[in-house]
Amino acid sequence: MDKNNPLKHKLLSKTNIALLCAIGMLISFFLSRAWLSFFTFAFGVNVLWNIHPCRWLKEKWWVVSFLWVAMYGVSFFWSDDIADWSNRYTVKAPVLLLPLAFALLPAFSAKQLRIFTLTGCVAFLVTVAYSLHFYISDPVYYAEQYVYSHTLPVLPENDHIRYSLSISLFIIWCVYSWVFLNANWQKWAVGITVVILSIYLHILAARTGLVVWYMFVLLWTIRYALKKSFLTGAGLVASLVIVAFLAVKNIPTLEKRVWYFTHSISLYKKGDMQSGYSDIGRLISYKVAGAIISKHPLTGVGSGDMQHEMQKGYDKQFKDVPDQYRLLPHNQFFIVMLATGIIGLLLFAVWVIMPLAWLYNSSRTFYLFVVWFSLVLTMFIEPMLEVQYGVFVYLFFLLWQKHALLTQDNNSLV
């Protein structure tokens, strides 16, 4: 394409603004909900400006996004708590915006992806330094806090679940983006960042992030063994097991986290349903939600009345559970059905599965699959899409990974 072609300059301008907004979203995730909303909105407006709405309907994933979120909106008519309905409906606004914006955004250049990767490395390292300074200041105190399931402070309002998940997903991105790095200093910078983030995940000891990290390393190793060297791959798997064993034995926070998990399981097996333990609290929330869903299978109870109905369910089944431990079910599929019934659940399930269609014949889609699979697994143990940070992490990392395939397909490795 001619360098003086105005269309090329227009597309470059759009992707430059989109890159700025994407970096703004990532940094705002650590610092400010309001700025996260602003940059998300700006990202969408920039991409969709001057694009006819008729093109929107061609994006099937967005259409299904619209339908399942619309079920939350329609549940207004059988929700009594309108304030809670409004909160749960509006927090899903990015589901209506980001899938469409990423689908219609032109491909980034490799240079733009390098800028994002290196900027992301700096941002994540700063947040890790912030968290670690607490541990360094008093390692004994913070290690002991893990006995009570209290983790190290982290910047996204102490949301260690979404934060640890974002770290693991960014590590996957760093490995994927390695081919876009064209200078040794860039590779050193990204490589060192990956090592530091990996070590930090073991110190933070948030299970969500660690599970995704180990799953990625294991799947990458198996893929390497099948494609290149089985013996080397087997050696890497053995090394991974040794690393996990040594980490548990030598990192106090991780050791305490493992103790907490095994102790919770032993209590549950004995029939001791102590809701103060997070794992047991999750299981209790599933039982309460299941009983409510069985009474309202078609329409659910309405997204505004979930908390109220769960309170009544706890009063009937687990009345001794204190209010602070009375949870909405920590499972996104449970929550969707609780709010909107079987129709909403079916639409949501289709929406979750549809990204598998993006895994066309390309070796690079392995990374997209791992990101998708990690996020889907997370939704079985967390209400990811009921909070702003969860919506951001789910959509941003999945769509960013998918959109990066356009750069590969266009051979924009410049």
LUMDO-595283 format. One line per field, with one value per residue (C-alpha): x, y, z; residue in three letters; residue number from 1. Coordinates in nm, 4 decimals. Layout:
u <- c(X:...) .
v <- c(Y:...) .
w <- c(Z:...) .
rest <- c(ALA:...) .
nr <- c(NUM:...) .
This chain:
u <- c(0.0000:0.1286:0.2770:0.0805:-0.2469:-0.4907:-0.6676:-0.3462:-0.2900:-0.6496:-0.6105:-0.2758:-0.4303:-0.7148:-0.4793:-0.2501:-0.5434:-0.6624:-0.3139:-0.3111:-0.6545:-0.5503:-0.2471:-0.4728:-0.7129:-0.4322:-0.2819:-0.6250:-0.7016:-0.4382:-0.5318:-0.8852:-1.2242:-1.3363:-1.0394:-1.0831:-1.4389:-1.3201:-1.0505:-1.2839:-1.5437:-1.2800:-1.1433:-1.4886:-1.5798:-1.2492:-1.2953:-1.6672:-1.6610:-1.7866:-1.8644:-2.2231:-2.4267:-2.5242:-2.1716:-2.2227:-2.4776:-2.2190:-2.0196:-2.1852:-2.0039:-2.1131:-2.4737:-2.4739:-2.3036:-2.5921:-2.8511:-2.7253:-2.6618:-3.0105:-3.1477:-3.0044:-3.1810:-3.5132:-3.4920:-3.5754:-3.9401:-3.9109:-3.6511:-3.7663:-3.4290:-3.3817:-3.0594:-2.8892:-3.0335:-2.8862:-2.5418:-2.5305:-2.6605:-2.4374:-2.1185:-2.1615:-2.1512:-1.8002:-1.9480:-2.1559:-1.8614:-1.5255:-1.6151:-1.7493:-1.4619:-1.1901:-1.3697:-1.3751:-1.0317:-0.7653:-0.4567:-0.1850:0.1670:0.4383:0.5879:0.2620:0.2501:0.6090:0.5130:0.2206:0.4337:0.7173:0.4806:0.2884:0.6133:0.6892:0.3336:0.3258:0.6720:0.5709:0.2616:0.4689:0.7163:0.4259:0.2954:0.6336:0.7374:0.4724:0.6131:0.9723:0.8812:0.7396:0.7658:0.6660:0.3444:0.2290:0.3170:0.1059:-0.1866:-0.2143:-0.3324:-0.6472:-0.6635:-0.5418:-0.3052:-0.0507:-0.1968:-0.2225:-0.3026:-0.6394:-0.8173:-0.6731:-0.8490:-0.5802:-0.7877:-0.8233:-0.4738:-0.3011:-0.5023:-0.3973:-0.0320:-0.0564:-0.2398:0.0212:0.2966:0.1208:0.1083:0.4812:0.5688:0.3385:0.4785:0.8396:0.8428:0.7582:1.0642:1.3430:1.6227:1.8170:1.7470:1.3748:1.4025:1.6087:1.3591:1.0580:1.2358:1.3405:0.9874:0.8414:1.0806:1.0036:0.6286:0.6489:0.8395:0.6001:0.2987:0.4418:0.4960:0.1472:0.0166:-0.3224:-0.4487:-0.6233:-0.3091:-0.0909:-0.3231:-0.3262:0.0542:0.1181:-0.1421:0.0198:0.3714:0.2499:0.0549:0.3426:0.5818:0.3560:0.3211:0.6990:0.7480:0.5034:0.6427:1.0178:1.1657:0.9826:1.2812:1.3357:0.9661:0.9643:1.2618:1.0804:0.7731:0.9945:1.1575:0.8151:0.7232:1.0503:0.9964:0.6463:0.7753:1.0621:0.8360:0.5898:0.8724:1.0646:0.8148:0.6307:0.3236:0.2756:0.3329:0.0624:-0.1737:-0.1335:-0.1953:-0.5108:-0.6456:-0.5754:-0.7156:-1.0374:-1.0747:-1.0226:-1.2894:-1.5343:-1.4758:-1.5571:-1.8836:-1.7626:-1.9226:-1.7345:-1.8312:-1.5351:-1.3127:-1.3334:-1.3475:-1.6224:-1.8055:-1.8059:-1.9517:-2.2233:-2.3105:-2.3521:-2.5968:-2.8039:-2.8096:-2.8992:-3.2062:-3.3225:-3.2612:-3.4682:-3.7675:-3.7156:-3.5642:-3.7235:-3.6743:-3.4489:-3.5133:-3.3995:-3.0506:-3.1636:-3.2979:-3.0171:-2.8685:-3.2079:-3.3032:-2.9668:-3.0171:-3.3493:-3.1845:-2.9137:-3.1805:-3.3482:-3.0461:-2.7491:-2.8905:-2.5771:-2.3620:-2.2763:-2.3834:-2.0261:-1.9899:-2.3206:-2.2000:-2.3510:-2.2524:-1.8860:-1.9627:-2.0568:-2.2782:-2.4740:-2.5172:-2.6416:-2.9034:-2.9961:-3.0539:-3.2074:-3.3055:-3.2373:-3.2684:-3.0069:-2.7798:-2.8057:-2.7228:-2.4335:-2.3001:-2.3087:-2.1231:-1.8559:-1.8031:-1.8085:-1.4429:-1.3394:-1.4300:-1.1361:-0.8921:-0.8360:-0.5320:-0.2470:0.0221:-0.0105:-0.3699:-0.2332:-0.1864:-0.5377:-0.6732:-0.4829:-0.6137:-0.9708:-0.9500:-0.7991:-1.0744:-1.3505:-1.2091:-1.1953:-1.5661:-1.6431:-1.5002:-1.5468:-1.8293:-1.5923:-1.8470:-2.0278:-1.7510:-1.5815:-1.2300:-1.3464:-1.5241:-1.2099:-0.9685:-1.1944:-1.2623:-0.9357:-0.6895:-0.9063:-0.9772:-0.6243:-0.4810:-0.7300:-0.6795:-0.3010:-0.3487:-0.4330:-0.0783:0.0571:-0.1812:-0.0897:0.2827:0.3284:0.6481:0.8180) .
v <- c(0.0000:0.3479:0.5339:0.8418:0.6536:0.8412:0.5133:0.3725:0.6863:0.6693:0.3071:0.3823:0.6689:0.4444:0.1705:0.4228:0.5613:0.2062:0.1146:0.4193:0.3251:-0.0390:0.0678:0.3081:0.0237:-0.1981:0.0704:0.1842:-0.1756:-0.1306:0.2214:0.3419:0.1956:0.5302:0.5580:0.1939:0.2768:0.5895:0.4132:0.1219:0.3645:0.5630:0.2423:0.1482:0.4929:0.5233:0.1927:0.2198:0.5809:0.6033:0.2290:0.1650:-0.0324:-0.2802:-0.4177:-0.4862:-0.7579:-0.9533:-1.0162:-1.3296:-1.3382:-0.9825:-1.0682:-1.3512:-1.1157:-0.8754:-1.1490:-1.2951:-0.9520:-0.8487:-1.1306:-0.9501:-0.6365:-0.8124:-0.9599:-0.6075:-0.7085:-0.9745:-0.8016:-0.6089:-0.4591:-0.2195:-0.0709:-0.4113:-0.4963:-0.1740:-0.2482:-0.6017:-0.4908:-0.1876:-0.3681:-0.5802:-0.2797:-0.3781:-0.7106:-0.5046:-0.2885:-0.4660:-0.7755:-0.5494:-0.3009:-0.5665:-0.7409:-0.4206:-0.2890:-0.3088:-0.5180:-0.3718:-0.3578:-0.5613:-0.2346:-0.1493:-0.4941:-0.4466:-0.1150:-0.2789:-0.5705:-0.3564:-0.1043:-0.3910:-0.5322:-0.2022:-0.1713:-0.5241:-0.4930:-0.1718:-0.3397:-0.6394:-0.4065:-0.2381:-0.5722:-0.7167:-0.4188:-0.5224:-0.8744:-0.7549:-0.5174:-0.7990:-1.1457:-1.3360:-1.1395:-1.1679:-1.5367:-1.6041:-1.4163:-1.6934:-1.9251:-1.7113:-1.6861:-1.3242:-1.2566:-0.9847:-0.6443:-0.5889:-0.2771:-0.3571:-0.2912:-0.6111:-0.8219:-1.0894:-1.3310:-1.1112:-0.9683:-1.3073:-1.4209:-1.1115:-1.1838:-1.5387:-1.4229:-1.1524:-1.4143:-1.6158:-1.3004:-1.2374:-1.5858:-1.5416:-1.1974:-1.3179:-1.3399:-0.9688:-0.8631:-0.7509:-0.6518:-0.8472:-0.5912:-0.6354:-1.0125:-0.9759:-0.7280:-0.9475:-1.2660:-1.1177:-0.9860:-1.3320:-1.4831:-1.2154:-1.2434:-1.6228:-1.6077:-1.3465:-1.5647:-1.8270:-1.5684:-1.4214:-1.7811:-1.6920:-2.0235:-1.8886:-1.7354:-2.0298:-2.2884:-2.0989:-2.0590:-2.4289:-2.5285:-2.3076:-2.4345:-2.7957:-2.7590:-2.5707:-2.8473:-3.1237:-2.9350:-2.8989:-3.2703:-3.3716:-3.1330:-3.1407:-3.3639:-3.6074:-3.6593:-3.2865:-3.2402:-3.5201:-3.3564:-3.0244:-3.1876:-3.3471:-3.0091:-2.8491:-3.1043:-3.0377:-2.6611:-2.6984:-2.9197:-2.6869:-2.3817:-2.5316:-2.6270:-2.2994:-2.0155:-1.9543:-1.7910:-2.0771:-2.3357:-2.1734:-2.1542:-2.5266:-2.5990:-2.3861:-2.5703:-2.9199:-2.8291:-2.7018:-3.0243:-3.2367:-3.0391:-3.0786:-3.4539:-3.4746:-3.2904:-2.9773:-2.7018:-2.4006:-2.1183:-1.9057:-2.1211:-1.9878:-2.3282:-2.4567:-2.1262:-2.1798:-2.5281:-2.3997:-2.1241:-2.3862:-2.5867:-2.2805:-2.1565:-2.5016:-2.5181:-2.1738:-2.2528:-2.5719:-2.3557:-2.0946:-2.2873:-2.0925:-1.7268:-1.7299:-1.4874:-1.1747:-1.0275:-0.7707:-1.0238:-1.2789:-1.1514:-1.1368:-1.4884:-1.6246:-1.4709:-1.6538:-1.9733:-1.9475:-1.8887:-2.2152:-2.4382:-2.2840:-2.0330:-2.0434:-1.8932:-1.5299:-1.2563:-1.1800:-1.5383:-1.5531:-1.5524:-1.5455:-1.8738:-1.8519:-1.9893:-1.7689:-2.0346:-2.0732:-1.6972:-1.6583:-1.9277:-1.7908:-1.4490:-1.5359:-1.9032:-2.1718:-1.9430:-1.7051:-1.9968:-2.1486:-1.8161:-1.7668:-2.1192:-2.0627:-1.7336:-1.9058:-2.1860:-1.9767:-1.8595:-2.2158:-2.1243:-1.8831:-2.1734:-2.2170:-2.3867:-2.1915:-2.2985:-1.9660:-2.0319:-2.2611:-1.9521:-1.8305:-2.1699:-2.1633:-1.8140:-1.9155:-2.2409:-2.0657:-1.8058:-2.0641:-2.2734:-1.9628:-1.9004:-2.2353:-2.1118:-1.7334:-1.4948:-1.3338:-1.1280:-0.9837:-0.7374:-0.4718:-0.6122:-0.9594:-0.8347:-0.6468:-0.9364:-1.1843:-0.9709:-0.7834:-1.0713:-1.3030:-1.0430:-0.9011:-1.2496:-1.3191:-0.9845:-1.0317:-1.3182:-1.0535:-0.9204:-1.2683:-1.3286:-0.9970:-1.0724:-0.7380:-0.8453:-0.5093) .
w <- c(0.0000:-0.0913:0.2056:0.1026:0.0896:0.3202:0.4082:0.5505:0.7602:0.8828:0.9928:1.1556:1.3493:1.4674:1.5853:1.7580:1.9562:2.0277:2.1542:2.3832:2.5180:2.5674:2.7700:2.9590:3.0394:3.1663:3.3908:3.5113:3.6099:3.8797:3.9849:3.9146:3.8292:3.6861:3.4506:3.3501:3.2440:3.0613:2.8581:2.7806:2.6462:2.4539:2.3001:2.1732:2.0428:1.8575:1.6766:1.6034:1.4840:1.1229:1.1084:1.0031:1.2617:0.9885:1.0140:1.3822:1.3110:1.1104:1.4269:1.5628:1.8956:1.9646:1.8746:2.1300:2.3784:2.3313:2.3795:2.7067:2.8571:2.7403:2.9556:3.2577:3.1360:3.0840:3.4347:3.5507:3.5197:3.7894:4.0104:4.3168:4.4100:4.1176:4.2544:4.2632:3.9203:3.7812:3.9240:3.7845:3.4452:3.3953:3.5015:3.1882:2.9527:2.8290:2.7101:2.4647:2.3587:2.3600:2.1507:1.8771:1.8978:1.8805:1.5924:1.3839:1.4836:1.2088:1.2817:1.4994:1.3630:1.5321:1.6571:1.8321:1.9932:2.1133:2.2712:2.4510:2.5729:2.7060:2.8663:3.0244:3.1641:3.3366:3.4719:3.6138:3.7678:3.9460:4.0908:4.2013:4.3744:4.5538:4.6801:4.7730:4.9836:5.2373:5.2547:5.2793:5.5613:5.7789:5.6215:5.9367:5.9855:5.6254:5.6054:5.9151:5.7609:5.5007:5.7776:5.7784:5.3979:5.4006:5.1114:5.0445:4.9539:4.5783:4.3815:4.2203:4.5505:4.7013:4.4371:4.4439:4.2367:3.9295:3.9804:3.9928:3.6926:3.4970:3.5771:3.4423:3.1304:3.0718:3.1033:2.8317:2.6211:2.6750:2.5520:2.2525:2.1676:2.1727:1.7897:1.7678:1.9683:1.7342:1.9717:2.2311:2.5047:2.4449:2.4814:2.7974:2.9426:2.8665:2.9764:3.3102:3.3609:3.3031:3.5593:3.8210:3.7688:3.7909:4.1202:4.2555:4.1762:4.4093:4.6840:4.6419:4.6438:4.4958:4.3649:4.0546:3.9113:4.0118:3.8583:3.5289:3.5388:3.5990:3.3423:3.0789:3.1512:3.1489:2.8225:2.6582:2.7670:2.6340:2.3048:2.2858:2.3569:2.0834:1.8228:1.8892:2.1579:2.3803:2.6106:2.6558:2.7203:2.9790:3.1484:3.1597:3.3161:3.5811:3.6420:3.6823:3.9504:4.1331:4.1146:4.2602:4.5434:4.6312:4.6147:4.8635:5.0990:5.0819:5.0270:5.3566:5.2044:4.9592:5.2313:5.4454:5.1483:5.0804:5.4497:5.4449:5.1405:5.2724:5.6142:5.4524:5.2580:5.5685:5.7558:5.4686:5.4527:5.8235:5.7610:5.9400:5.7263:5.8638:5.6302:5.7382:5.5189:5.1636:4.9951:5.2240:5.1838:4.8064:4.8423:5.0726:4.8246:4.5501:4.7616:4.8491:4.4885:4.3556:4.5782:4.4596:4.0927:4.1205:4.2181:3.9409:3.6467:3.3597:3.4500:3.7529:4.0376:3.8503:3.8648:4.1211:4.3708:4.3795:4.7042:4.8742:4.7632:4.8699:5.2142:5.2439:5.1236:5.3889:5.6520:5.5505:5.4957:5.6797:5.9259:6.1433:5.8655:5.9589:5.7176:5.6067:5.4806:5.2934:4.9354:4.5938:4.4266:4.3275:3.9830:3.6881:3.5318:3.8558:3.8786:3.5207:3.5728:3.9152:3.7585:3.4203:3.4178:3.1610:2.8556:2.9881:3.0792:2.7301:2.5648:2.8034:2.7441:2.3670:2.4160:2.6249:2.3714:2.0518:2.0756:1.9950:1.6363:1.6396:1.6680:1.2979:1.1446:1.2978:1.5414:1.7211:1.8251:2.0974:2.3139:2.2421:2.3443:2.6731:2.7522:2.6672:2.8626:3.1655:3.1730:3.1345:3.4195:3.6362:3.5837:3.7471:4.0779:4.0543:3.9545:3.7037:3.5142:3.8149:3.9016:3.6887:3.7279:3.6323:3.3194:3.2169:3.2712:3.0905:2.7852:2.7496:2.7608:2.5507:2.2817:2.2814:2.2268:1.9485:1.7768:1.7735:1.5264:1.2652:1.2917:1.2298:0.9404:0.7794:0.8177:0.9914:1.1648:1.1127) .
rest <- c(MET:ASP:LYS:ASN:ASN:PRO:LEU:LYS:HIS:LYS:LEU:LEU:SER:LYS:THR:ASN:ILE:ALA:LEU:LEU:CYS:ALA:ILE:GLY:MET:LEU:ILE:SER:PHE:PHE:LEU:SER:ARG:ALA:TRP:LEU:SER:PHE:PHE:THR:PHE:ALA:PHE:GLY:VAL:ASN:VAL:LEU:TRP:ASN:ILE:HIS:PRO:CYS:ARG:TRP:LEU:LYS:GLU:LYS:TRP:TRP:VAL:VAL:SER:PHE:LEU:TRP:VAL:ALA:MET:TYR:GLY:VAL:SER:PHE:PHE:TRP:SER:ASP:ASP:ILE:ALA:ASP:TRP:SER:ASN:ARG:TYR:THR:VAL:LYS:ALA:PRO:VAL:LEU:LEU:LEU:PRO:LEU:ALA:PHE:ALA:LEU:LEU:PRO:ALA:PHE:SER:ALA:LYS:GLN:LEU:ARG:ILE:PHE:THR:LEU:THR:GLY:CYS:VAL:ALA:PHE:LEU:VAL:THR:VAL:ALA:TYR:SER:LEU:HIS:PHE:TYR:ILE:SER:ASP:PRO:VAL:TYR:TYR:ALA:GLU:GLN:TYR:VAL:TYR:SER:HIS:THR:LEU:PRO:VAL:LEU:PRO:GLU:ASN:ASP:HIS:ILE:ARG:TYR:SER:LEU:SER:ILE:SER:LEU:PHE:ILE:ILE:TRP:CYS:VAL:TYR:SER:TRP:VAL:PHE:LEU:ASN:ALA:ASN:TRP:GLN:LYS:TRP:ALA:VAL:GLY:ILE:THR:VAL:VAL:ILE:LEU:SER:ILE:TYR:LEU:HIS:ILE:LEU:ALA:ALA:ARG:THR:GLY:LEU:VAL:VAL:TRP:TYR:MET:PHE:VAL:LEU:LEU:TRP:THR:ILE:ARG:TYR:ALA:LEU:LYS:LYS:SER:PHE:LEU:THR:GLY:ALA:GLY:LEU:VAL:ALA:SER:LEU:VAL:ILE:VAL:ALA:PHE:LEU:ALA:VAL:LYS:ASN:ILE:PRO:THR:LEU:GLU:LYS:ARG:VAL:TRP:TYR:PHE:THR:HIS:SER:ILE:SER:LEU:TYR:LYS:LYS:GLY:ASP:MET:GLN:SER:GLY:TYR:SER:ASP:ILE:GLY:ARG:LEU:ILE:SER:TYR:LYS:VAL:ALA:GLY:ALA:ILE:ILE:SER:LYS:HIS:PRO:LEU:THR:GLY:VAL:GLY:SER:GLY:ASP:MET:GLN:HIS:GLU:MET:GLN:LYS:GLY:TYR:ASP:LYS:GLN:PHE:LYS:ASP:VAL:PRO:ASP:GLN:TYR:ARG:LEU:LEU:PRO:HIS:ASN:GLN:PHE:PHE:ILE:VAL:MET:LEU:ALA:THR:GLY:ILE:ILE:GLY:LEU:LEU:LEU:PHE:ALA:VAL:TRP:VAL:ILE:MET:PRO:LEU:ALA:TRP:LEU:TYR:ASN:SER:SER:ARG:THR:PHE:TYR:LEU:PHE:VAL:VAL:TRP:PHE:SER:LEU:VAL:LEU:THR:MET:PHE:ILE:GLU:PRO:MET:LEU:GLU:VAL:GLN:TYR:GLY:VAL:PHE:VAL:TYR:LEU:PHE:PHE:LEU:LEU:TRP:GLN:LYS:HIS:ALA:LEU:LEU:THR:GLN:ASP:ASN:ASN:SER:LEU:VAL) .
nr <- c(1:2:3:4:5:6:7:8:9:10:11:12:13:14:15:16:17:18:19:20:21:22:23:24:25:26:27:28:29:30:31:32:33:34:35:36:37:38:39:40:41:42:43:44:45:46:47:48:49:50:51:52:53:54:55:56:57:58:59:60:61:62:63:64:65:66:67:68:69:70:71:72:73:74:75:76:77:78:79:80:81:82:83:84:85:86:87:88:89:90:91:92:93:94:95:96:97:98:99:100:101:102:103:104:105:106:107:108:109:110:111:112:113:114:115:116:117:118:119:120:121:122:123:124:125:126:127:128:129:130:131:132:133:134:135:136:137:138:139:140:141:142:143:144:145:146:147:148:149:150:151:152:153:154:155:156:157:158:159:160:161:162:163:164:165:166:167:168:169:170:171:172:173:174:175:176:177:178:179:180:181:182:183:184:185:186:187:188:189:190:191:192:193:194:195:196:197:198:199:200:201:202:203:204:205:206:207:208:209:210:211:212:213:214:215:216:217:218:219:220:221:222:223:224:225:226:227:228:229:230:231:232:233:234:235:236:237:238:239:240:241:242:243:244:245:246:247:248:249:250:251:252:253:254:255:256:257:258:259:260:261:262:263:264:265:266:267:268:269:270:271:272:273:274:275:276:277:278:279:280:281:282:283:284:285:286:287:288:289:290:291:292:293:294:295:296:297:298:299:300:301:302:303:304:305:306:307:308:309:310:311:312:313:314:315:316:317:318:319:320:321:322:323:324:325:326:327:328:329:330:331:332:333:334:335:336:337:338:339:340:341:342:343:344:345:346:347:348:349:350:351:352:353:354:355:356:357:358:359:360:361:362:363:364:365:366:367:368:369:370:371:372:373:374:375:376:377:378:379:380:381:382:383:384:385:386:387:388:389:390:391:392:393:394:395:396:397:398:399:400:401:402:403:404:405:406:407:408:409:410:411:412:413:414) .
